[in-house]
Amino acid sequence: MTDSQPPAVTPLRPDDRRRAAEVLGRAFTDDPLWAAIMPDGEARPARLTRMFSDLIKTMDAGQGVALIAEADSVALWLPPGRTIGIWQVIKSGLAVIRSTLALPGADRKRMMKVMRQLDAQRKEHVPEPHWYLMALGTDPGRQGQGLGSALVRAGTRQADEATTLTYLETETEENVRYYEHLGFDVVEEVTAAGLDLPMWLMIRRPESGV
């Protein structure tokens, strides 16, 4: 990649899935929310990698959009009308249920409480069809090179074409500034359920304006 050549963004192929899960696992190892949910720092990377691997399987069943940039940055998107529900979970072989049940009980309870909270808040803020950025992670050694931004723009371009909103959550102020640069605005700051941690809920309106 040169200064004049943007990062190559491609759909995630089956052969890329393991690599993608490992990238997301490393990217989120020091994330404050996941550190609070999974306080065992030694076990956290492997648990996150398994969780993202099973999430990718379930997204495939739900026709989500998984994108990779130069093998080192991954974005998981749910387009309008797509969901991860009981049918998608069954079709994936109960993947996310298996990885959730594999967590220690306290970790599982913390994660489920936060996930239920975020799901309810997303439905409140964007009841209409929207693009949802479920996860964006770049291998720590490749951060700051524009890979993540290329993946975000790949999704927001499609949202612009369909004149739909884009939605995400983030848990660091640094990421708030990053996403603001990409056109997102904070719609609410909340405290993660059961944890003394702030989270920011963000929306991007399509450039054509709705």
C-alpha positions in Angstrom: 0.0 0.0 0.0 1.3 3.5 -0.9 0.1 6.9 0.2 -1.9 7.2 -3.0 -3.4 3.7 -2.9 -6.1 3.0 -0.3 -6.1 -0.3 1.6 -7.7 -3.2 -0.2 -11.0 -4.1 1.3 -12.5 -7.5 0.5 -15.3 -9.8 1.8 -14.1 -12.3 4.3 -13.6 -15.7 2.7 -14.0 -19.0 4.6 -10.2 -19.4 4.6 -9.9 -16.0 6.3 -12.2 -16.7 9.2 -9.6 -18.0 11.7 -7.3 -15.1 10.9 -10.1 -12.6 11.3 -11.1 -14.0 14.7 -7.5 -13.8 15.9 -7.2 -10.2 14.7 -10.4 -9.2 16.6 -9.2 -11.1 19.7 -6.0 -9.2 19.8 -7.6 -5.9 18.9 -10.1 -6.2 21.9 -7.7 -7.8 24.4 -7.0 -4.4 26.2 -10.5 -2.9 25.5 -11.8 -1.6 28.8 -15.3 -3.2 28.4 -14.0 -6.6 27.6 -11.3 -6.3 30.3 -14.1 -5.7 32.8 -16.3 -8.5 31.4 -13.4 -11.0 31.3 -11.0 -9.9 34.1 -8.7 -12.9 33.6 -6.1 -11.2 31.4 -4.2 -14.4 30.5 -7.4 -16.2 29.4 -9.0 -13.2 27.7 -7.3 -13.4 24.3 -8.3 -17.0 23.7 -11.8 -16.4 24.9 -12.3 -13.4 22.7 -10.9 -15.2 19.7 -13.3 -18.1 20.2 -16.2 -15.7 20.7 -15.4 -13.7 17.5 -14.9 -17.0 15.6 -18.4 -18.1 16.6 -19.9 -14.7 16.0 -18.5 -14.8 12.4 -20.1 -18.2 11.9 -23.4 -16.9 13.1 -23.2 -13.7 11.0 -22.7 -15.9 8.0 -25.9 -17.7 8.8 -27.6 -14.3 9.2 -26.2 -12.9 6.0 -24.2 -10.3 7.8 -21.3 -8.6 6.0 -17.8 -9.4 7.2 -15.0 -7.4 5.6 -11.2 -7.6 5.9 -8.5 -5.1 5.0 -5.0 -6.5 4.1 -5.5 -9.5 6.5 -5.0 -7.2 9.5 -8.3 -5.3 10.1 -11.8 -6.7 10.3 -15.3 -5.2 10.3 -18.5 -7.1 11.1 -21.6 -5.4 9.8 -25.3 -6.1 10.0 -27.1 -4.5 7.0 -30.7 -3.4 7.2 -33.1 -6.2 7.5 -30.5 -8.7 8.7 -30.5 -10.1 12.2 -28.9 -12.6 14.5 -31.8 -14.4 16.0 -32.7 -18.0 17.1 -32.8 -19.3 13.5 -29.3 -17.9 12.7 -28.0 -19.3 15.9 -29.4 -22.8 15.1 -28.2 -22.6 11.5 -24.7 -21.9 12.8 -24.7 -25.0 14.9 -25.3 -23.0 18.1 -21.9 -21.4 17.8 -22.4 -18.3 19.9 -24.3 -20.3 22.6 -21.4 -22.7 22.9 -18.8 -20.0 23.3 -21.0 -18.1 25.8 -21.5 -21.2 27.9 -17.8 -21.9 27.8 -17.2 -18.6 29.7 -16.9 -18.6 33.5 -20.3 -18.0 35.1 -19.5 -14.5 36.3 -18.1 -13.4 32.9 -21.1 -14.8 31.2 -23.5 -12.9 33.4 -21.6 -9.6 32.9 -21.5 -10.1 29.2 -25.2 -11.0 28.8 -26.3 -8.0 31.0 -24.3 -5.6 28.8 -25.4 -7.2 25.5 -29.1 -7.0 26.5 -28.6 -3.3 27.4 -27.0 -2.5 24.1 -29.6 -4.4 22.1 -32.4 -2.5 23.8 -30.7 0.9 23.3 -30.0 0.2 19.7 -33.7 -0.6 19.1 -34.6 2.7 20.9 -32.3 4.9 19.0 -32.6 3.3 15.5 -35.9 1.5 15.2 -35.8 2.1 11.4 -33.6 0.0 9.0 -29.9 0.8 9.5 -26.4 -0.5 9.1 -25.0 -1.7 12.4 -21.2 -1.9 12.9 -21.0 -4.8 15.4 -17.3 -4.9 15.6 -14.2 -3.2 14.1 -10.7 -4.3 15.1 -7.2 -3.9 13.7 -4.2 -5.9 14.7 -2.3 -3.7 17.2 0.8 -3.7 15.0 -1.2 -2.2 12.1 -3.3 0.4 13.8 -3.1 4.0 12.6 -2.5 2.9 9.0 -6.0 3.6 7.7 -7.2 0.0 7.6 -10.1 0.4 10.0 -11.2 3.7 8.3 -11.3 1.9 5.0 -13.6 -0.8 6.4 -15.9 1.8 8.0 -16.2 3.7 4.8 -17.0 0.5 2.9 -20.1 0.2 5.0 -21.1 3.8 5.2 -20.9 4.1 1.4 -23.6 1.5 1.1 -25.6 3.2 3.8 -25.3 6.5 1.8 -26.5 4.8 -1.4 -29.5 3.4 0.4 -30.0 6.7 2.5 -30.0 4.8 5.7 -28.5 5.5 9.1 -25.4 3.8 10.5 -25.1 2.9 14.2 -22.3 1.7 16.5 -21.3 1.6 20.2 -17.8 2.4 21.5 -16.2 2.4 24.9 -13.3 4.8 24.7 -13.1 8.6 24.2 -10.3 8.1 21.7 -12.6 6.0 19.5 -15.3 8.7 19.9 -13.0 11.2 18.2 -12.1 8.6 15.6 -15.7 7.9 14.6 -16.6 11.6 14.7 -13.9 12.1 12.0 -15.8 9.5 10.0 -19.1 11.3 10.2 -20.6 9.8 13.4 -22.3 11.8 16.2 -22.8 10.8 19.8 -26.5 10.4 20.6 -26.1 9.1 24.1 -23.4 8.4 26.7 -24.4 5.5 29.0 -22.9 3.4 31.7 -22.4 -0.3 30.9 -24.9 -2.3 32.8 -23.4 -3.7 36.0 -20.0 -2.0 35.3 -18.6 1.4 36.1 -17.7 2.1 32.5 -18.9 4.7 30.1 -20.1 3.8 26.6 -21.0 6.1 23.7 -23.8 5.3 21.3 -23.2 6.9 17.9 -25.1 7.5 14.7 -24.1 8.6 11.2 -26.6 10.1 8.9 -26.3 9.4 5.2 -24.5 12.1 3.3 -27.6 12.6 1.1 -29.4 13.6 4.3 -32.4 12.1 5.9 
